[in-house]
Amino acid sequence: MNKELKEKILQVCNDKIEKKGTNVGLSFYAFFKNKNDNPKLLMEAATWWIETHKLDHFEKAMKIKEMVLGN
Protein backbone atom coordinates (compact mmCIF):
# COMPACT_ATOMS: atom_id res chain seq x y z
CA MET A 1 0.00 0.00 0.00
CA ASN A 2 1.44 3.35 -0.96
CA LYS A 3 2.09 6.10 1.59
CA GLU A 4 -0.64 8.43 0.24
CA LEU A 5 -3.35 5.77 0.59
CA LYS A 6 -2.14 4.66 4.02
CA GLU A 7 -2.20 8.24 5.33
CA LYS A 8 -5.67 8.86 3.85
CA ILE A 9 -7.10 5.68 5.41
CA LEU A 10 -5.66 6.52 8.82
CA GLN A 11 -6.96 10.11 8.61
CA VAL A 12 -10.49 9.00 7.69
CA CYS A 13 -10.55 6.25 10.32
CA ASN A 14 -9.33 8.64 13.03
CA ASP A 15 -11.91 11.28 12.05
CA LYS A 16 -14.78 8.78 12.00
CA ILE A 17 -13.74 7.24 15.34
CA GLU A 18 -13.41 10.67 16.94
CA LYS A 19 -16.84 11.80 15.71
CA LYS A 20 -18.85 8.57 16.07
CA GLY A 21 -16.96 6.33 18.48
CA THR A 22 -14.98 3.12 18.24
CA ASN A 23 -17.89 1.09 16.88
CA VAL A 24 -18.29 3.13 13.67
CA GLY A 25 -18.19 1.29 10.36
CA LEU A 26 -17.10 2.41 6.91
CA SER A 27 -16.47 1.18 3.39
CA PHE A 28 -13.42 1.83 1.23
CA TYR A 29 -15.45 4.49 -0.58
CA ALA A 30 -15.14 6.62 2.58
CA PHE A 31 -11.55 7.38 1.57
CA PHE A 32 -12.60 9.16 -1.63
CA LYS A 33 -14.74 12.08 -2.73
CA ASN A 34 -17.91 11.39 -4.67
CA LYS A 35 -15.97 12.41 -7.77
CA ASN A 36 -13.57 9.76 -9.03
CA ASP A 37 -10.56 12.05 -9.38
CA ASN A 38 -7.90 9.40 -8.67
CA PRO A 39 -8.94 6.07 -10.23
CA LYS A 40 -5.53 4.46 -9.66
CA LEU A 41 -5.69 5.10 -5.91
CA LEU A 42 -9.33 3.97 -5.79
CA MET A 43 -8.38 0.68 -7.48
CA GLU A 44 -5.49 0.21 -5.06
CA ALA A 45 -7.88 0.65 -2.11
CA ALA A 46 -10.46 -1.67 -3.68
CA THR A 47 -7.83 -4.33 -4.36
CA TRP A 48 -6.48 -4.10 -0.81
CA TRP A 49 -10.01 -4.22 0.68
CA ILE A 50 -11.70 -6.79 -1.57
CA GLU A 51 -9.06 -9.04 -3.12
CA THR A 52 -6.25 -8.99 -0.59
CA HIS A 53 -8.24 -9.05 2.66
CA LYS A 54 -11.68 -10.22 1.46
CA LEU A 55 -13.42 -7.70 3.71
CA ASP A 56 -17.17 -7.11 3.79
CA HIS A 57 -18.57 -3.94 2.24
CA PHE A 58 -18.70 -2.27 5.68
CA GLU A 59 -16.07 -2.87 8.36
CA LYS A 60 -15.29 -1.25 11.69
CA ALA A 61 -12.96 1.74 11.37
CA MET A 62 -10.90 0.45 14.31
CA LYS A 63 -10.31 -2.86 12.48
CA ILE A 64 -9.18 -1.08 9.31
CA LYS A 65 -6.93 1.27 11.26
CA GLU A 66 -5.29 -1.65 13.07
CA MET A 67 -4.81 -3.53 9.80
CA VAL A 68 -3.14 -0.53 8.15
CA LEU A 69 -0.88 0.14 11.12
CA GLY A 70 0.11 -3.51 11.28
CA ASN A 71 0.85 -3.62 7.56
Backbone as XML, in Angstrom:
<?xml version="1.0"?>
<chain id="A" units="angstrom">
  <residue number="1" name="MET">
    <atom name="N" x="0.855" y="-1.171" z="0.000"/>
    <atom name="CA" x="0.000" y="0.000" z="0.000"/>
    <atom name="C" x="0.902" y="1.235" z="0.000"/>
  </residue>
  <residue number="2" name="ASN">
    <atom name="N" x="0.590" y="2.175" z="-0.891"/>
    <atom name="CA" x="1.445" y="3.354" z="-0.963"/>
    <atom name="C" x="1.184" y="4.303" z="0.206"/>
  </residue>
  <residue number="3" name="LYS">
    <atom name="N" x="2.130" y="5.183" z="0.434"/>
    <atom name="CA" x="2.086" y="6.099" z="1.587"/>
    <atom name="C" x="0.856" y="7.008" z="1.546"/>
  </residue>
  <residue number="4" name="GLU">
    <atom name="N" x="0.505" y="7.531" z="0.375"/>
    <atom name="CA" x="-0.642" y="8.431" z="0.240"/>
    <atom name="C" x="-1.937" y="7.743" z="0.683"/>
  </residue>
  <residue number="5" name="LEU">
    <atom name="N" x="-2.141" y="6.511" z="0.234"/>
    <atom name="CA" x="-3.349" y="5.774" z="0.590"/>
    <atom name="C" x="-3.355" y="5.444" z="2.082"/>
  </residue>
  <residue number="6" name="LYS">
    <atom name="N" x="-2.241" y="5.004" z="2.594"/>
    <atom name="CA" x="-2.145" y="4.665" z="4.018"/>
    <atom name="C" x="-2.489" y="5.873" z="4.890"/>
  </residue>
  <residue number="7" name="GLU">
    <atom name="N" x="-1.929" y="7.030" z="4.558"/>
    <atom name="CA" x="-2.203" y="8.243" z="5.325"/>
    <atom name="C" x="-3.675" y="8.639" z="5.237"/>
  </residue>
  <residue number="8" name="LYS">
    <atom name="N" x="-4.262" y="8.511" z="4.052"/>
    <atom name="CA" x="-5.669" y="8.856" z="3.852"/>
    <atom name="C" x="-6.573" y="7.938" z="4.672"/>
  </residue>
  <residue number="9" name="ILE">
    <atom name="N" x="-6.296" y="6.641" z="4.640"/>
    <atom name="CA" x="-7.100" y="5.678" z="5.406"/>
    <atom name="C" x="-7.022" y="5.985" z="6.900"/>
  </residue>
  <residue number="10" name="LEU">
    <atom name="N" x="-5.826" y="6.225" z="7.397"/>
    <atom name="CA" x="-5.660" y="6.522" z="8.821"/>
    <atom name="C" x="-6.370" y="7.819" z="9.200"/>
  </residue>
  <residue number="11" name="GLN">
    <atom name="N" x="-6.292" y="8.837" z="8.348"/>
    <atom name="CA" x="-6.961" y="10.107" z="8.607"/>
    <atom name="C" x="-8.473" y="9.917" z="8.689"/>
  </residue>
  <residue number="12" name="VAL">
    <atom name="N" x="-9.043" y="9.214" z="7.714"/>
    <atom name="CA" x="-10.491" y="8.997" z="7.688"/>
    <atom name="C" x="-10.927" y="8.157" z="8.882"/>
  </residue>
  <residue number="13" name="CYS">
    <atom name="N" x="-10.208" y="7.097" z="9.169"/>
    <atom name="CA" x="-10.551" y="6.252" z="10.318"/>
    <atom name="C" x="-10.504" y="7.056" z="11.612"/>
  </residue>
  <residue number="14" name="ASN">
    <atom name="N" x="-9.450" y="7.825" z="11.810"/>
    <atom name="CA" x="-9.334" y="8.636" z="13.028"/>
    <atom name="C" x="-10.468" y="9.644" z="13.136"/>
  </residue>
  <residue number="15" name="ASP">
    <atom name="N" x="-10.805" y="10.310" z="12.035"/>
    <atom name="CA" x="-11.908" y="11.283" z="12.045"/>
    <atom name="C" x="-13.235" y="10.618" z="12.392"/>
  </residue>
  <residue number="16" name="LYS">
    <atom name="N" x="-13.517" y="9.482" z="11.754"/>
    <atom name="CA" x="-14.784" y="8.778" z="12.003"/>
    <atom name="C" x="-14.864" y="8.293" z="13.449"/>
  </residue>
  <residue number="17" name="ILE">
    <atom name="N" x="-13.775" y="7.739" z="13.961"/>
    <atom name="CA" x="-13.743" y="7.235" z="15.336"/>
    <atom name="C" x="-13.941" y="8.379" z="16.321"/>
  </residue>
  <residue number="18" name="GLU">
    <atom name="N" x="-13.285" y="9.511" z="16.057"/>
    <atom name="CA" x="-13.407" y="10.668" z="16.942"/>
    <atom name="C" x="-14.840" y="11.199" z="16.967"/>
  </residue>
  <residue number="19" name="LYS">
    <atom name="N" x="-15.490" y="11.236" z="15.808"/>
    <atom name="CA" x="-16.836" y="11.798" z="15.711"/>
    <atom name="C" x="-17.934" y="10.831" z="16.141"/>
  </residue>
  <residue number="20" name="LYS">
    <atom name="N" x="-17.754" y="9.517" z="15.861"/>
    <atom name="CA" x="-18.854" y="8.574" z="16.069"/>
    <atom name="C" x="-18.539" y="7.420" z="17.012"/>
  </residue>
  <residue number="21" name="GLY">
    <atom name="N" x="-17.318" y="7.371" z="17.523"/>
    <atom name="CA" x="-16.962" y="6.331" z="18.480"/>
    <atom name="C" x="-16.266" y="5.137" z="17.836"/>
  </residue>
  <residue number="22" name="THR">
    <atom name="N" x="-15.793" y="4.245" z="18.690"/>
    <atom name="CA" x="-14.978" y="3.118" z="18.240"/>
    <atom name="C" x="-15.763" y="2.034" z="17.508"/>
  </residue>
  <residue number="23" name="ASN">
    <atom name="N" x="-17.065" y="2.114" z="17.519"/>
    <atom name="CA" x="-17.885" y="1.088" z="16.879"/>
    <atom name="C" x="-18.336" y="1.500" z="15.462"/>
  </residue>
  <residue number="24" name="VAL">
    <atom name="N" x="-17.865" y="2.623" z="14.975"/>
    <atom name="CA" x="-18.291" y="3.131" z="13.672"/>
    <atom name="C" x="-17.743" y="2.249" z="12.536"/>
  </residue>
  <residue number="25" name="GLY">
    <atom name="N" x="-18.590" y="2.056" z="11.525"/>
    <atom name="CA" x="-18.190" y="1.289" z="10.356"/>
    <atom name="C" x="-18.000" y="2.186" z="9.154"/>
  </residue>
  <residue number="26" name="LEU">
    <atom name="N" x="-17.298" y="1.675" z="8.155"/>
    <atom name="CA" x="-17.104" y="2.407" z="6.913"/>
    <atom name="C" x="-16.792" y="1.445" z="5.787"/>
  </residue>
  <residue number="27" name="SER">
    <atom name="N" x="-16.872" y="1.947" z="4.559"/>
    <atom name="CA" x="-16.471" y="1.175" z="3.391"/>
    <atom name="C" x="-15.253" y="1.852" z="2.778"/>
  </residue>
  <residue number="28" name="PHE">
    <atom name="N" x="-14.615" y="1.216" z="1.818"/>
    <atom name="CA" x="-13.424" y="1.830" z="1.228"/>
    <atom name="C" x="-13.778" y="3.092" z="0.446"/>
  </residue>
  <residue number="29" name="TYR">
    <atom name="N" x="-15.032" y="3.264" z="0.093"/>
    <atom name="CA" x="-15.446" y="4.490" z="-0.581"/>
    <atom name="C" x="-15.315" y="5.715" z="0.332"/>
  </residue>
  <residue number="30" name="ALA">
    <atom name="N" x="-15.266" y="5.508" z="1.636"/>
    <atom name="CA" x="-15.141" y="6.621" z="2.581"/>
    <atom name="C" x="-13.826" y="7.378" z="2.404"/>
  </residue>
  <residue number="31" name="PHE">
    <atom name="N" x="-12.856" y="6.768" z="1.738"/>
    <atom name="CA" x="-11.547" y="7.384" z="1.569"/>
    <atom name="C" x="-11.475" y="8.282" z="0.341"/>
  </residue>
  <residue number="32" name="PHE">
    <atom name="N" x="-12.591" y="8.414" z="-0.381"/>
    <atom name="CA" x="-12.601" y="9.157" z="-1.633"/>
    <atom name="C" x="-13.793" y="10.098" z="-1.699"/>
  </residue>
  <residue number="33" name="LYS">
    <atom name="N" x="-13.639" y="11.160" z="-2.476"/>
    <atom name="CA" x="-14.740" y="12.083" z="-2.732"/>
    <atom name="C" x="-15.731" y="11.392" z="-3.651"/>
  </residue>
  <residue number="34" name="ASN">
    <atom name="N" x="-16.914" y="11.954" z="-3.763"/>
    <atom name="CA" x="-17.912" y="11.387" z="-4.672"/>
    <atom name="C" x="-17.448" y="11.428" z="-6.119"/>
  </residue>
  <residue number="35" name="LYS">
    <atom name="N" x="-16.526" y="12.317" z="-6.423"/>
    <atom name="CA" x="-15.973" y="12.408" z="-7.771"/>
    <atom name="C" x="-14.749" y="11.500" z="-7.855"/>
  </residue>
  <residue number="36" name="ASN">
    <atom name="N" x="-14.690" y="10.681" z="-8.854"/>
    <atom name="CA" x="-13.568" y="9.755" z="-9.027"/>
    <atom name="C" x="-12.398" y="10.496" z="-9.677"/>
  </residue>
  <residue number="37" name="ASP">
    <atom name="N" x="-11.656" y="11.243" z="-8.849"/>
    <atom name="CA" x="-10.561" y="12.050" z="-9.378"/>
    <atom name="C" x="-9.207" y="11.360" z="-9.303"/>
  </residue>
  <residue number="38" name="ASN">
    <atom name="N" x="-9.157" y="10.154" z="-8.732"/>
    <atom name="CA" x="-7.902" y="9.404" z="-8.674"/>
    <atom name="C" x="-8.211" y="7.911" z="-8.814"/>
  </residue>
  <residue number="39" name="PRO">
    <atom name="N" x="-8.535" y="7.465" z="-10.041"/>
    <atom name="CA" x="-8.938" y="6.070" z="-10.227"/>
    <atom name="C" x="-7.867" y="5.051" z="-9.851"/>
  </residue>
  <residue number="40" name="LYS">
    <atom name="N" x="-6.603" y="5.399" z="-10.022"/>
    <atom name="CA" x="-5.527" y="4.464" z="-9.665"/>
    <atom name="C" x="-5.521" y="4.198" z="-8.159"/>
  </residue>
  <residue number="41" name="LEU">
    <atom name="N" x="-5.673" y="5.258" z="-7.361"/>
    <atom name="CA" x="-5.692" y="5.101" z="-5.907"/>
    <atom name="C" x="-6.953" y="4.363" z="-5.454"/>
  </residue>
  <residue number="42" name="LEU">
    <atom name="N" x="-8.077" y="4.671" z="-6.100"/>
    <atom name="CA" x="-9.329" y="3.972" z="-5.793"/>
    <atom name="C" x="-9.185" y="2.476" z="-6.049"/>
  </residue>
  <residue number="43" name="MET">
    <atom name="N" x="-8.572" y="2.107" z="-7.159"/>
    <atom name="CA" x="-8.381" y="0.682" z="-7.475"/>
    <atom name="C" x="-7.415" y="0.022" z="-6.496"/>
  </residue>
  <residue number="44" name="GLU">
    <atom name="N" x="-6.415" y="0.763" z="-6.060"/>
    <atom name="CA" x="-5.489" y="0.209" z="-5.060"/>
    <atom name="C" x="-6.237" y="-0.077" z="-3.750"/>
  </residue>
  <residue number="45" name="ALA">
    <atom name="N" x="-7.088" y="0.858" z="-3.339"/>
    <atom name="CA" x="-7.875" y="0.654" z="-2.111"/>
    <atom name="C" x="-8.840" y="-0.513" z="-2.276"/>
  </residue>
  <residue number="46" name="ALA">
    <atom name="N" x="-9.503" y="-0.580" z="-3.419"/>
    <atom name="CA" x="-10.455" y="-1.666" z="-3.675"/>
    <atom name="C" x="-9.750" y="-3.017" z="-3.687"/>
  </residue>
  <residue number="47" name="THR">
    <atom name="N" x="-8.592" y="-3.079" z="-4.307"/>
    <atom name="CA" x="-7.827" y="-4.330" z="-4.363"/>
    <atom name="C" x="-7.406" y="-4.756" z="-2.964"/>
  </residue>
  <residue number="48" name="TRP">
    <atom name="N" x="-6.910" y="-3.799" z="-2.175"/>
    <atom name="CA" x="-6.483" y="-4.097" z="-0.812"/>
    <atom name="C" x="-7.669" y="-4.592" z="0.015"/>
  </residue>
  <residue number="49" name="TRP">
    <atom name="N" x="-8.811" y="-3.925" z="-0.118"/>
    <atom name="CA" x="-10.008" y="-4.219" z="0.679"/>
    <atom name="C" x="-10.666" y="-5.522" z="0.246"/>
  </residue>
  <residue number="50" name="ILE">
    <atom name="N" x="-10.891" y="-5.680" z="-1.052"/>
    <atom name="CA" x="-11.703" y="-6.786" z="-1.571"/>
    <atom name="C" x="-10.876" y="-8.029" z="-1.888"/>
  </residue>
  <residue number="51" name="GLU">
    <atom name="N" x="-9.835" y="-7.866" z="-2.690"/>
    <atom name="CA" x="-9.064" y="-9.037" z="-3.123"/>
    <atom name="C" x="-8.065" y="-9.517" z="-2.073"/>
  </residue>
  <residue number="52" name="THR">
    <atom name="N" x="-7.309" y="-8.593" z="-1.518"/>
    <atom name="CA" x="-6.250" y="-8.985" z="-0.585"/>
    <atom name="C" x="-6.807" y="-9.482" z="0.743"/>
  </residue>
  <residue number="53" name="HIS">
    <atom name="N" x="-7.757" y="-8.720" z="1.316"/>
    <atom name="CA" x="-8.240" y="-9.052" z="2.658"/>
    <atom name="C" x="-9.653" y="-9.628" z="2.708"/>
  </residue>
  <residue number="54" name="LYS">
    <atom name="N" x="-10.334" y="-9.631" z="1.562"/>
    <atom name="CA" x="-11.678" y="-10.216" z="1.457"/>
    <atom name="C" x="-12.622" y="-9.676" z="2.545"/>
  </residue>
  <residue number="55" name="LEU">
    <atom name="N" x="-12.593" y="-8.361" z="2.702"/>
    <atom name="CA" x="-13.422" y="-7.705" z="3.711"/>
    <atom name="C" x="-14.844" y="-7.518" z="3.205"/>
  </residue>
  <residue number="56" name="ASP">
    <atom name="N" x="-15.784" y="-7.422" z="4.126"/>
    <atom name="CA" x="-17.168" y="-7.109" z="3.790"/>
    <atom name="C" x="-17.239" y="-5.662" z="3.304"/>
  </residue>
  <residue number="57" name="HIS">
    <atom name="N" x="-18.406" y="-5.299" z="2.745"/>
    <atom name="CA" x="-18.567" y="-3.938" z="2.243"/>
    <atom name="C" x="-18.334" y="-2.912" z="3.357"/>
  </residue>
  <residue number="58" name="PHE">
    <atom name="N" x="-18.911" y="-3.148" z="4.542"/>
    <atom name="CA" x="-18.698" y="-2.267" z="5.683"/>
    <atom name="C" x="-17.900" y="-3.013" z="6.742"/>
  </residue>
  <residue number="59" name="GLU">
    <atom name="N" x="-16.901" y="-2.324" z="7.283"/>
    <atom name="CA" x="-16.071" y="-2.865" z="8.357"/>
    <atom name="C" x="-15.890" y="-1.787" z="9.417"/>
  </residue>
  <residue number="60" name="LYS">
    <atom name="N" x="-15.528" y="-2.194" z="10.602"/>
    <atom name="CA" x="-15.290" y="-1.249" z="11.686"/>
    <atom name="C" x="-14.025" y="-0.430" z="11.382"/>
  </residue>
  <residue number="61" name="ALA">
    <atom name="N" x="-14.103" y="0.866" z="11.619"/>
    <atom name="CA" x="-12.960" y="1.744" z="11.372"/>
    <atom name="C" x="-11.754" y="1.330" z="12.216"/>
  </residue>
  <residue number="62" name="MET">
    <atom name="N" x="-12.003" y="0.890" z="13.439"/>
    <atom name="CA" x="-10.897" y="0.446" z="14.307"/>
    <atom name="C" x="-10.170" y="-0.748" z="13.691"/>
  </residue>
  <residue number="63" name="LYS">
    <atom name="N" x="-10.910" y="-1.678" z="13.111"/>
    <atom name="CA" x="-10.313" y="-2.857" z="12.485"/>
    <atom name="C" x="-9.430" y="-2.435" z="11.303"/>
  </residue>
  <residue number="64" name="ILE">
    <atom name="N" x="-9.941" y="-1.528" z="10.480"/>
    <atom name="CA" x="-9.182" y="-1.076" z="9.312"/>
    <atom name="C" x="-7.931" y="-0.340" z="9.761"/>
  </residue>
  <residue number="65" name="LYS">
    <atom name="N" x="-8.074" y="0.526" z="10.741"/>
    <atom name="CA" x="-6.927" y="1.271" z="11.260"/>
    <atom name="C" x="-5.847" y="0.316" z="11.769"/>
  </residue>
  <residue number="66" name="GLU">
    <atom name="N" x="-6.250" y="-0.679" z="12.533"/>
    <atom name="CA" x="-5.289" y="-1.650" z="13.072"/>
    <atom name="C" x="-4.618" y="-2.446" z="11.961"/>
  </residue>
  <residue number="67" name="MET">
    <atom name="N" x="-5.374" y="-2.790" z="10.924"/>
    <atom name="CA" x="-4.805" y="-3.534" z="9.796"/>
    <atom name="C" x="-3.760" y="-2.683" z="9.076"/>
  </residue>
  <residue number="68" name="VAL">
    <atom name="N" x="-4.064" y="-1.417" z="8.856"/>
    <atom name="CA" x="-3.136" y="-0.530" z="8.152"/>
    <atom name="C" x="-1.883" y="-0.296" z="8.975"/>
  </residue>
  <residue number="69" name="LEU">
    <atom name="N" x="-2.036" y="-0.080" z="10.262"/>
    <atom name="CA" x="-0.878" y="0.142" z="11.124"/>
    <atom name="C" x="-0.008" y="-1.108" z="11.261"/>
  </residue>
  <residue number="70" name="GLY">
    <atom name="N" x="-0.640" y="-2.259" z="11.182"/>
    <atom name="CA" x="0.114" y="-3.508" z="11.284"/>
    <atom name="C" x="0.745" y="-3.938" z="9.976"/>
  </residue>
  <residue number="71" name="ASN">
    <atom name="N" x="0.388" y="-3.269" z="8.912"/>
    <atom name="CA" x="0.847" y="-3.624" z="7.562"/>
    <atom name="C" x="2.210" y="-3.064" z="7.268"/>
  </residue>
</chain>
